Amino acid sequence: MELQLKTAEINLPQEIANLEALKAELAPKLEYYNNLVVTADSIKAAKNDKANLNKLKTAIEDQRKAAKRQYLEPYNILEAQCKEVTALIDAPIEAIDKQLKVFDEIEKNEKFTELNSAFAAFEAPDWITINDVLNPKWENKTQKADALKTEMKANIDKLLSDYAQLEKLYENFPHLLAILDMFKNEKDFSQTMVYAKKLEYEYNREQELKAQLLKVAQEAQNEPEAAAPANDVITPEPEQTAAPVESEQAQKIIIGRFEVAGTAEQIKALGNFMKSNGIKFSIIKD
């Protein structure tokens, strides 16, 4: 089966016969127009000159386009005939391609089933899925199943190794579970370490603040109350017959727990304030 092209003698324009003479004739006129300075008195003449130049340009362009049409006319006939033949060929190509795609899909499903069975045999923990360890290009025919299985196993081992390393690094850290959950979600050791360092920094700051508050509060609690000066004479107030005041035992005692943050001086002042107002408090150690 062979495509045979029929040739024909076609007389077509190929160049401007008087190109050099035309350029020589135009040169002085175009030089004049290039250096032309338009003034208020010469506007009308300038417009006429512009119109004449446009007419000359249009005439040249019309001849060029006419020659182009002559060139394209035989090609357009050939192009239409070639497209007619290729359209006939496209129909069986499309039919065969559809059937090949069905077999490709079957082959791909069988390959994935094999890979999925291999993944199940590796007995990875629930937080590791096949999508976490399977090469995203597994569908390519160049990616062989045995090589993909080996790669999956290596990826699983790497995740488990990173998990164990994190577990060992932060085994005594109160936020160990949060760090491990982060790794399970992201599957990225470096990203998880950044998160762990942030938690560690915040935890250490919190512990330092608590230690400082505990020390200041203990100092305030143990500080003796100022005694009255020896030379001062305390005169007892006369008994009053006013309405009896509700006894301390009859008043409702409210017990609350709260945290405070402040400077050492502020915490000490707070302790003195509570003591001077008869508010009982104690230091709670976590």
Contacts in CASP RR format, 6 or more apart in sequence:
PFRMAT RR
TARGET T0000
AUTHOR 0000-0000-0000
METHOD contacts of the structure
MODEL  1
MELQLKTAEINLPQEIANLEALKAELAPKLEYYNNLVVTADSIKAAKNDK
ANLNKLKTAIEDQRKAAKRQYLEPYNILEAQCKEVTALIDAPIEAIDKQL
KVFDEIEKNEKFTELNSAFAAFEAPDWITINDVLNPKWENKTQKADALKT
EMKANIDKLLSDYAQLEKLYENFPHLLAILDMFKNEKDFSQTMVYAKKLE
YEYNREQELKAQLLKVAQEAQNEPEAAAPANDVITPEPEQTAAPVESEQA
QKIIIGRFEVAGTAEQIKALGNFMKSNGIKFSIIKD
3 82 0 8 1.000
3 85 0 8 1.000
5 78 0 8 1.000
8 74 0 8 1.000
10 70 0 8 1.000
10 74 0 8 1.000
12 67 0 8 1.000
12 70 0 8 1.000
12 71 0 8 1.000
13 67 0 8 1.000
13 70 0 8 1.000
16 22 0 8 1.000
33 49 0 8 1.000
33 53 0 8 1.000
36 46 0 8 1.000
36 49 0 8 1.000
38 46 0 8 1.000
108 139 0 8 1.000
111 138 0 8 1.000
111 139 0 8 1.000
111 145 0 8 1.000
112 138 0 8 1.000
114 145 0 8 1.000
115 130 0 8 1.000
115 134 0 8 1.000
115 138 0 8 1.000
115 145 0 8 1.000
115 148 0 8 1.000
115 149 0 8 1.000
115 152 0 8 1.000
116 130 0 8 1.000
118 149 0 8 1.000
118 152 0 8 1.000
119 130 0 8 1.000
119 133 0 8 1.000
119 134 0 8 1.000
119 152 0 8 1.000
122 152 0 8 1.000
122 153 0 8 1.000
122 156 0 8 1.000
124 133 0 8 1.000
124 156 0 8 1.000
124 159 0 8 1.000
124 160 0 8 1.000
125 160 0 8 1.000
127 184 0 8 1.000
128 156 0 8 1.000
128 159 0 8 1.000
128 187 0 8 1.000
130 152 0 8 1.000
132 155 0 8 1.000
132 159 0 8 1.000
132 187 0 8 1.000
133 151 0 8 1.000
133 152 0 8 1.000
133 155 0 8 1.000
133 156 0 8 1.000
133 159 0 8 1.000
134 148 0 8 1.000
134 152 0 8 1.000
135 143 0 8 1.000
135 148 0 8 1.000
135 151 0 8 1.000
137 143 0 8 1.000
138 148 0 8 1.000
159 187 0 8 1.000
162 183 0 8 1.000
162 189 0 8 1.000
162 192 0 8 1.000
163 180 0 8 1.000
163 183 0 8 1.000
163 184 0 8 1.000
165 189 0 8 1.000
166 179 0 8 1.000
166 180 0 8 1.000
166 183 0 8 1.000
166 189 0 8 1.000
166 192 0 8 1.000
166 193 0 8 1.000
166 196 0 8 1.000
167 176 0 8 1.000
167 180 0 8 1.000
169 196 0 8 1.000
170 176 0 8 1.000
170 179 0 8 1.000
170 196 0 8 1.000
170 200 0 8 1.000
173 179 0 8 1.000
173 196 0 8 1.000
173 199 0 8 1.000
173 200 0 8 1.000
173 203 0 8 1.000
174 203 0 8 1.000
175 196 0 8 1.000
175 199 0 8 1.000
175 200 0 8 1.000
175 203 0 8 1.000
178 199 0 8 1.000
179 192 0 8 1.000
179 195 0 8 1.000
179 196 0 8 1.000
179 199 0 8 1.000
182 191 0 8 1.000
182 192 0 8 1.000
182 195 0 8 1.000
182 196 0 8 1.000
183 189 0 8 1.000
183 192 0 8 1.000
186 192 0 8 1.000
209 261 0 8 1.000
210 286 0 8 1.000
212 264 0 8 1.000
213 260 0 8 1.000
213 261 0 8 1.000
213 262 0 8 1.000
213 267 0 8 1.000
214 283 0 8 1.000
214 285 0 8 1.000
216 264 0 8 1.000
216 267 0 8 1.000
216 268 0 8 1.000
217 267 0 8 1.000
217 271 0 8 1.000
217 281 0 8 1.000
217 283 0 8 1.000
218 283 0 8 1.000
219 268 0 8 1.000
220 267 0 8 1.000
220 268 0 8 1.000
220 270 0 8 1.000
220 271 0 8 1.000
220 272 0 8 1.000
220 275 0 8 1.000
221 271 0 8 1.000
221 275 0 8 1.000
221 281 0 8 1.000
221 283 0 8 1.000
223 272 0 8 1.000
225 275 0 8 1.000
228 234 0 8 1.000
257 284 0 8 1.000
260 267 0 8 1.000
260 270 0 8 1.000
271 281 0 8 1.000
274 280 0 8 1.000
274 281 0 8 1.000
END
